Structure formats: C-alpha cells, structure tokens
C-alpha cells in the first residue's frame, strides 16, 4: 500500500474527527478509511486513535 495514501487518510481523519466525514471528503467508503488507518497503525506498531461508537480521539502517539 502507498504510504502517502495512508498518511493522507490519517491526516484527514484527524482533522475531520470522523471516519465518515473523512470518507466523504476523500470520496471513498468508511470501510476503506478504516482499512487504511488499521494498516498505518500496524505498520507503525502503535494505536493512533481511541475509538468509541460515537467519537474518535487521537492518542498521544497519534
């Protein structure tokens, strides 16, 4: 996977505060956004977001 796409997705999710809004902004699906964030977290071996059913927040590492 293109690391630039993963980083771009991370930045948009962090700025938007929502996977759904990030997906809308990037004109893609929530599933793909989630997949990209998971791949980036796996690659970096760190959790970037704390997720609840309603909100996401950056972790200290994020």
N, C-alpha and C positions, 0 to 999 in steps of 0.2 A: 504494500500500500504506500502511496505517496505521502511522505511525512509532512509535506507542506499542506496537503488537504486535511490531514489530521489536526495539525496546529491551527489552521484556519477555522476548522469546526470548533475546536476548543475555545478559541477567542470569541467567536460569535455566540456560543452557548454561555460563556461567562458574561459577556456584555448584555445579552438578552435576558439572562436569568431563567431560561426555559428552553427545554429541548424542542417543544412545539413551535415557539416563536423563532428559534434558530432554524428549524426545518423550513418554516415559511420564508424566512429571509434568504436562505440558501436554495430555495425552490427544490426541496428534496423531502424524503419521508422521515418521520420520527425514528423509525427503525434504523435507518442508515446513520442518522446522527448518533444514536445510542451505540451503534456498532463502532463508529469511528472513535468516539470517546473511550469506549472499552479497549479498543486496540491501542490507543495512545497510553492509557493507564497501564496496560500490560507491557508495552514497550518500555515505559519509564519505571515500571515496577513500583508505582505509587498511586494512591487514590487521589483524584483531582477534585471530585465533587462529593459532598454529602447529599444524598438524595432522600426525599420523603415523597409521599404520594402527591403532595401539592407544590413543593418547592425544592429548589436545589441551591446549595451554597458551596462556595469554593472552600476547599480545605486549606490548611496552611501551605501545603506543598503546591496547591493549585494557584 
